[in-house]
């Protein structure tokens, strides 16, 4: 039972708040004019639920001032807060209405008092602050609790629909049940998220750092994907499905940059545009492309299939890949030459940038490139020689090791199903 203890010196002033019915109607009119002018609350909510809750707040305030039990009133406010959280009414709108209502109520109390009521007015003001704290807490606690439940439900629905789409299973029924729209086509992104420096710091819990990194990425993805991104993500990366109608190709670069900022580490991503029924094949291709980008040590950021189509084709098994993979065998005894070639091609043939990365003089880079031409028979200064050397680097990266993908679709689906 929650009661207010009466002070010994003066009793609080509660008379102006006793006409709860009339005062609640006036307050709701005030809310409609000054708080919810932009349509935050529908008209029927203002006439019904909001009016009833406003009256409950007034009855609670009067009850606390008069020392009556208000536990039932608090429970009523908590139910309202939970309902409004599920309806998507902003918590700021609720708090604004509460504070405006208390300001109007206190003005009525002040207007009804004279100089001789100063002691009672001071007691009333202190007691109203207690009431305000009770009301704010009742709304906030229930709102946050319900909001978390709603987010969890949506998160589960997103995982279910994304898993079904990536596995090629029918997803329309699950999507309708979860309030998710399925588009005709999607951008399929394969993401690779490197470890945050804090994950390897022995002074902190690396798993906690990784979880926080993932939450930041998911929050940014929700913002950049306008709330419609479907994803299966871990702290290392995963797969994202973005409705093609929601983002433009140019916005995809900004999205990946935003994910890097949120993760506080450089994110690498590849993207394939596909029709919905071909999502499984597109996801497989996107992760193969991501694997190739890592093998070639490409810079972080977004990489499109159109820009790497030739390199991707060279990774396909066959005699051409095996032949190209042997062209750099003469450099096995000279690892510094192989590293120079890889850096030079990765830096868009910038001798100065390559020299800076390797910590050598540009003349050293020139000498090494000449030596590469002598040993392999392909001059990196000539277009035809450079084409063969670049192709050989791609093929060589697949010759000696098996493919290792990051957050591949089948693994992500399996782990989701297990959970």
C-alpha positions as CSV (number, residue, x, y, z in Angstrom):
1,X,0.0,0.0,0.0
2,X,1.4,3.4,-1.0
3,X,0.2,6.3,1.2
4,X,1.5,9.8,1.8
5,X,2.3,10.7,5.4
6,X,0.7,13.9,6.5
7,X,3.0,16.7,7.8
8,X,2.4,18.0,11.2
9,X,2.6,21.7,10.3
10,X,0.1,22.1,7.4
11,X,-2.1,19.9,5.2
12,X,-1.6,19.9,1.4
13,X,-4.1,21.7,-0.9
14,X,-6.0,19.3,-3.1
15,X,-9.4,21.0,-3.6
16,X,-8.7,22.3,-7.2
17,X,-7.8,18.8,-8.3
18,X,-11.0,17.1,-7.1
19,X,-13.1,17.8,-10.2
20,X,-11.2,15.1,-12.1
21,X,-13.7,14.7,-14.8
22,X,-13.9,18.3,-15.8
23,X,-10.2,19.0,-15.4
24,X,-9.2,15.9,-17.4
25,X,-11.3,17.1,-20.4
26,X,-9.5,20.5,-20.2
27,X,-6.1,18.9,-20.0
28,X,-6.8,16.6,-23.0
29,X,-7.8,19.6,-25.0
30,X,-4.5,21.2,-24.0
31,X,-2.6,18.0,-25.1
32,X,-4.3,18.1,-28.5
33,X,-3.4,21.7,-29.0
34,X,0.2,21.8,-27.7
35,X,1.5,18.3,-27.3
36,X,0.1,16.0,-30.0
37,X,-0.5,18.6,-32.7
38,X,1.4,16.6,-35.4
39,X,-0.8,13.6,-35.1
40,X,1.3,11.7,-32.6
41,X,-1.9,10.4,-31.0
42,X,-5.0,9.5,-33.0
43,X,-8.2,11.2,-32.2
44,X,-9.9,8.2,-30.7
45,X,-6.9,7.7,-28.3
46,X,-7.3,11.3,-27.2
47,X,-11.0,11.0,-26.5
48,X,-10.8,7.6,-24.8
49,X,-7.6,6.2,-23.4
50,X,-5.7,9.5,-22.9
51,X,-8.7,11.1,-21.2
52,X,-9.1,8.1,-18.8
53,X,-5.4,8.0,-18.0
54,X,-5.4,11.8,-17.4
55,X,-8.2,11.4,-15.0
56,X,-6.3,8.6,-13.2
57,X,-3.3,10.9,-12.9
58,X,-5.5,13.6,-11.3
59,X,-7.1,11.1,-8.9
60,X,-3.6,9.8,-8.0
61,X,-2.3,13.3,-7.3
62,X,-5.3,14.1,-5.1
63,X,-5.0,10.8,-3.4
64,X,-1.4,11.3,-2.5
65,X,-2.1,14.8,-1.2
66,X,-4.9,13.5,1.0
67,X,-3.0,10.4,2.2
68,X,-5.1,7.8,0.5
69,X,-3.9,4.5,-1.1
70,X,-3.0,5.0,-4.7
71,X,-1.5,1.5,-5.6
72,X,-4.4,0.7,-8.0
73,X,-3.8,4.1,-9.8
74,X,-0.2,3.3,-10.3
75,X,-1.0,-0.1,-11.8
76,X,-3.4,1.6,-14.2
77,X,-0.7,4.0,-15.4
78,X,1.7,1.1,-15.9
79,X,-0.8,-0.7,-18.1
80,X,-1.3,2.4,-20.1
81,X,2.5,2.9,-20.5
82,X,2.8,-0.7,-21.8
83,X,-0.1,-0.2,-24.3
84,X,1.4,3.0,-25.6
85,X,4.8,1.4,-26.1
86,X,3.3,-1.3,-28.2
87,X,1.3,1.3,-30.2
88,X,4.6,3.1,-30.9
89,X,3.7,6.4,-29.2
90,X,7.0,8.2,-28.3
91,X,8.0,8.2,-24.7
92,X,8.9,11.9,-25.0
93,X,5.2,12.7,-25.9
94,X,4.1,10.9,-22.8
95,X,6.5,12.7,-20.5
96,X,5.6,16.0,-22.1
97,X,1.9,15.5,-21.5
98,X,2.6,14.5,-17.9
99,X,4.7,17.5,-17.1
100,X,2.3,19.9,-18.9
101,X,-0.5,18.4,-16.9
102,X,1.3,18.9,-13.6
103,X,2.1,22.5,-14.6
104,X,-1.6,23.2,-15.3
105,X,-2.7,21.6,-12.1
106,X,-0.2,23.4,-10.0
107,X,-1.3,26.7,-11.5
108,X,-4.8,26.0,-10.5
109,X,-3.7,25.3,-6.9
110,X,-1.7,28.5,-6.8
111,X,-4.6,30.5,-8.1
112,X,-6.8,29.1,-5.4
113,X,-4.5,30.1,-2.5
114,X,-3.8,33.4,-0.7
115,X,-0.9,34.8,1.2
116,X,-2.1,33.1,4.4
117,X,-1.8,29.7,2.6
118,X,2.0,29.9,2.0
119,X,2.9,27.0,4.4
120,X,0.3,24.7,2.9
121,X,1.4,25.7,-0.6
122,X,5.0,24.8,0.2
123,X,3.9,21.4,1.5
124,X,1.7,20.9,-1.6
125,X,4.6,21.7,-4.0
126,X,6.9,19.2,-2.3
127,X,4.2,16.5,-2.3
128,X,3.5,17.2,-6.0
129,X,7.1,16.5,-6.8
130,X,6.7,13.1,-5.2
131,X,3.6,12.5,-7.3
132,X,5.5,13.5,-10.5
133,X,8.2,11.1,-9.7
134,X,5.7,8.3,-9.1
135,X,3.9,9.0,-12.4
136,X,7.1,9.4,-14.4
137,X,8.5,6.1,-13.0
138,X,5.3,4.2,-13.6
139,X,5.2,5.2,-17.3
140,X,8.9,4.8,-17.9
141,X,9.4,1.4,-16.3
142,X,6.4,-0.2,-18.0
143,X,7.2,1.5,-21.3
144,X,10.8,0.3,-21.4
145,X,9.8,-3.2,-20.4
146,X,7.1,-3.5,-23.1
147,X,9.3,-1.8,-25.7
148,X,12.0,-4.4,-25.0
149,X,9.5,-7.2,-25.5
150,X,8.3,-5.6,-28.8
151,X,11.9,-5.3,-30.0
152,X,12.6,-8.9,-29.1
153,X,9.5,-10.1,-30.9
154,X,10.5,-8.1,-34.0
155,X,14.1,-9.3,-33.8
156,X,12.8,-13.0,-33.7
157,X,10.5,-12.3,-36.7
158,X,13.4,-10.8,-38.7
159,X,15.6,-13.7,-38.0
160,X,12.9,-16.2,-38.9
161,X,12.1,-14.5,-42.2
162,X,15.7,-13.8,-43.1
163,X,16.6,-17.5,-42.4
164,X,13.7,-18.6,-44.6
165,X,14.7,-16.3,-47.5
166,X,18.3,-17.4,-47.4
167,X,17.4,-21.0,-47.3
168,X,14.9,-20.6,-50.2
169,X,11.9,-21.5,-48.1
170,X,8.5,-19.9,-48.4
171,X,8.4,-16.9,-46.1
172,X,5.2,-15.0,-46.8
173,X,3.2,-16.5,-44.0
174,X,5.9,-15.9,-41.4
175,X,6.4,-12.4,-42.8
176,X,2.7,-11.5,-42.4
177,X,2.7,-12.9,-38.8
178,X,5.7,-10.7,-37.9
179,X,4.4,-7.6,-39.7
180,X,7.3,-7.8,-42.3
181,X,6.8,-6.9,-45.9
182,X,8.7,-8.9,-48.5
183,X,9.9,-7.0,-51.6
184,X,10.3,-8.2,-55.2
185,X,14.1,-7.7,-55.1
186,X,16.9,-7.2,-52.6
187,X,20.4,-6.1,-52.2
188,X,22.2,-9.0,-50.6
189,X,25.2,-7.8,-48.6
190,X,27.9,-10.1,-47.1
191,X,29.6,-8.4,-44.2
192,X,32.9,-8.9,-42.6
193,X,33.4,-7.1,-39.2
194,X,37.0,-7.4,-37.8
195,X,37.5,-7.6,-34.0
196,X,37.3,-4.4,-32.0
197,X,40.7,-3.5,-30.3
198,X,38.9,-3.9,-27.0
199,X,38.1,-7.6,-27.7
200,X,41.8,-8.4,-27.3
201,X,42.3,-6.2,-24.3
202,X,43.0,-8.4,-21.2
203,X,41.7,-5.6,-18.9
204,X,38.1,-5.9,-20.2
205,X,35.7,-8.7,-21.1
206,X,36.2,-9.3,-24.9
207,X,32.7,-10.9,-25.3
208,X,31.0,-7.8,-23.8
209,X,33.0,-5.5,-26.2
210,X,32.0,-7.8,-29.1
211,X,28.3,-7.7,-28.1
212,X,28.3,-3.9,-27.8
213,X,29.9,-3.7,-31.2
214,X,27.2,-5.9,-32.7
215,X,24.4,-3.9,-31.1
216,X,25.8,-0.7,-32.5
217,X,26.0,-2.2,-35.9
218,X,22.4,-3.5,-35.7
219,X,21.2,-0.1,-34.6
220,X,23.0,1.7,-37.5
221,X,21.6,-1.0,-39.9
222,X,18.1,-0.3,-38.7
223,X,18.6,3.4,-39.3
224,X,20.3,3.1,-42.7
225,X,17.9,0.4,-43.8
226,X,14.9,2.5,-42.8
227,X,13.8,-0.2,-40.4
228,X,13.3,-2.8,-43.2
229,X,16.7,-4.5,-43.3
230,X,16.6,-8.3,-42.7
231,X,19.9,-9.6,-41.2
232,X,21.6,-12.6,-39.7
233,X,24.6,-11.1,-38.0
234,X,27.2,-12.1,-35.5
235,X,30.1,-10.1,-34.1
236,X,32.2,-11.2,-37.0
237,X,29.8,-10.4,-39.8
238,X,27.0,-12.1,-41.7
239,X,24.3,-11.5,-44.3
240,X,22.0,-8.5,-44.8
241,X,19.0,-8.3,-47.0
242,X,18.0,-4.7,-48.0
243,X,14.8,-4.1,-50.0
244,X,15.9,-2.6,-53.3
245,X,13.0,-0.1,-53.2
246,X,14.3,1.4,-49.9
247,X,17.9,2.3,-50.8
248,X,19.7,3.4,-54.0
249,X,23.0,1.9,-55.1
250,X,24.8,5.2,-54.1
251,X,23.3,5.0,-50.6
252,X,24.8,1.5,-50.1
253,X,28.3,3.0,-49.8
254,X,27.1,5.4,-47.1
255,X,25.4,2.6,-45.3
256,X,28.7,0.5,-45.1
257,X,30.6,3.6,-44.0
258,X,28.0,4.1,-41.3
259,X,28.4,0.5,-40.2
260,X,32.2,1.0,-39.9
261,X,31.7,4.1,-37.8
262,X,29.2,2.3,-35.6
263,X,31.4,-0.7,-35.2
264,X,34.5,1.5,-34.7
265,X,36.4,-0.9,-37.0
266,X,36.6,-0.9,-40.8
267,X,33.8,-3.1,-42.2
268,X,34.3,-4.9,-45.6
269,X,31.2,-5.8,-47.6
270,X,30.2,-7.1,-51.0
271,X,26.8,-6.7,-52.6
272,X,24.7,-8.5,-55.2
273,X,21.3,-7.3,-56.5
274,X,18.8,-10.1,-57.0
275,X,15.1,-11.0,-57.3
276,X,13.7,-12.4,-54.1
277,X,13.4,-16.0,-55.2
278,X,17.1,-16.0,-56.1
279,X,18.3,-14.8,-52.7
280,X,20.0,-18.1,-51.7
281,X,22.2,-18.1,-54.9
282,X,22.9,-14.4,-54.5
283,X,24.0,-14.8,-50.9
284,X,26.3,-17.6,-51.8
285,X,27.8,-15.5,-54.5
286,X,28.2,-12.5,-52.2
287,X,30.1,-14.5,-49.7
288,X,32.3,-16.0,-52.3
289,X,33.1,-12.5,-53.5
290,X,33.8,-11.4,-49.9
291,X,36.2,-14.3,-49.5
292,X,38.0,-13.2,-52.7
293,X,38.2,-9.6,-51.5
294,X,39.9,-10.8,-48.3
295,X,42.3,-13.1,-50.2
296,X,43.3,-10.2,-52.4
297,X,43.7,-7.9,-49.4
298,X,41.4,-5.3,-50.8
299,X,40.7,-2.2,-48.9
300,X,37.7,-2.2,-46.5
301,X,34.4,-0.7,-47.8
302,X,31.8,-1.8,-50.2
303,X,32.8,-4.0,-53.2
304,X,30.4,-4.6,-56.1
305,X,30.3,-7.7,-58.3
306,X,30.5,-5.5,-61.4
307,X,33.8,-4.1,-60.4
308,X,35.3,-7.6,-59.6
309,X,33.6,-9.7,-62.2
310,X,36.9,-10.7,-64.0
311,X,38.6,-11.6,-60.7
312,X,35.6,-13.6,-59.6
313,X,35.6,-15.6,-62.8
314,X,39.3,-16.4,-62.3
315,X,38.4,-18.0,-59.0
316,X,36.3,-20.7,-60.7
317,X,38.0,-24.1,-60.7
318,X,39.4,-25.3,-64.0
319,X,42.7,-25.6,-66.1
320,X,42.9,-21.8,-66.6
321,X,43.0,-21.1,-62.9
322,X,45.6,-23.8,-62.4
323,X,47.8,-22.4,-65.2
324,X,47.5,-18.8,-63.9
325,X,48.3,-20.0,-60.4
326,X,51.7,-21.3,-61.5
327,X,52.9,-18.1,-63.1
328,X,54.2,-16.6,-59.9
329,X,56.0,-19.8,-58.7
330,X,59.4,-18.2,-59.7
331,X,58.7,-15.6,-56.9
332,X,58.4,-18.2,-54.2
333,X,62.1,-17.7,-53.3
334,X,61.7,-13.9,-53.2
335,X,58.8,-13.1,-50.8
336,X,59.6,-9.4,-50.8
337,X,59.0,-9.4,-54.6
338,X,55.6,-11.1,-54.2
339,X,54.6,-8.7,-51.4
340,X,55.6,-5.8,-53.6
341,X,53.6,-7.0,-56.5
342,X,50.5,-7.6,-54.3
343,X,50.8,-4.1,-52.7
344,X,51.5,-2.4,-56.0
345,X,48.4,-3.8,-57.6
346,X,46.3,-3.3,-54.5
347,X,47.3,0.4,-54.4
348,X,46.1,1.0,-58.0
349,X,49.7,0.9,-59.3
350,X,50.8,3.9,-57.2
351,X,54.6,3.5,-56.8
352,X,54.7,6.2,-54.2
353,X,51.9,4.7,-52.1
354,X,53.4,1.2,-52.4
355,X,56.8,2.6,-51.3
356,X,55.2,4.3,-48.3
357,X,53.4,1.1,-47.2
358,X,56.5,-1.0,-47.6
359,X,58.8,1.5,-46.0
360,X,61.1,1.7,-48.9
361,X,62.2,4.2,-51.6
362,X,60.2,4.4,-54.8
363,X,63.4,3.4,-56.7
364,X,63.4,0.2,-54.7
365,X,59.8,-0.4,-55.9
366,X,60.9,0.2,-59.5
367,X,63.8,-2.2,-59.2
368,X,61.6,-4.9,-57.7
369,X,59.0,-4.6,-60.4
370,X,61.7,-5.0,-63.0
371,X,63.0,-8.1,-61.3
372,X,59.5,-9.5,-61.2
373,X,59.3,-9.1,-65.0
374,X,62.6,-10.8,-65.4
375,X,61.7,-13.8,-63.2
376,X,58.1,-14.3,-64.5
377,X,58.4,-13.2,-68.1
378,X,55.6,-10.7,-67.6
379,X,56.5,-7.0,-67.4
380,X,54.3,-5.2,-64.8
381,X,55.0,-1.9,-66.7
382,X,53.1,-3.3,-69.8
383,X,49.2,-3.7,-69.9
384,X,49.4,-7.3,-71.1
385,X,52.0,-8.3,-68.5
386,X,50.1,-6.5,-65.7
387,X,46.9,-8.3,-66.7
388,X,48.6,-11.7,-66.4
389,X,50.3,-10.9,-63.1
390,X,47.1,-9.6,-61.6
391,X,45.2,-12.7,-62.8
392,X,47.9,-14.9,-61.4
393,X,47.6,-13.3,-58.0
394,X,43.9,-14.0,-58.0
395,X,44.3,-17.6,-59.1
396,X,47.2,-18.2,-56.7
397,X,45.2,-17.2,-53.7
398,X,42.8,-20.1,-54.4
399,X,45.5,-22.7,-55.4
400,X,46.9,-23.6,-52.0
401,X,44.1,-23.2,-49.5
402,X,40.4,-24.0,-49.2
403,X,37.8,-21.3,-49.2
404,X,37.0,-19.7,-45.8
405,X,34.0,-17.5,-45.8
406,X,32.9,-15.1,-43.1
407,X,29.3,-15.4,-41.8
408,X,28.3,-17.7,-44.7
409,X,24.5,-18.0,-45.1
410,X,24.2,-21.8,-44.4
411,X,26.2,-21.5,-41.1
412,X,24.1,-18.4,-40.1
413,X,20.8,-20.2,-40.8
414,X,22.0,-23.3,-38.9
415,X,23.0,-21.4,-35.9
416,X,19.8,-19.5,-35.9
417,X,17.7,-22.7,-36.1
418,X,19.8,-24.2,-33.2
419,X,19.0,-21.2,-31.0
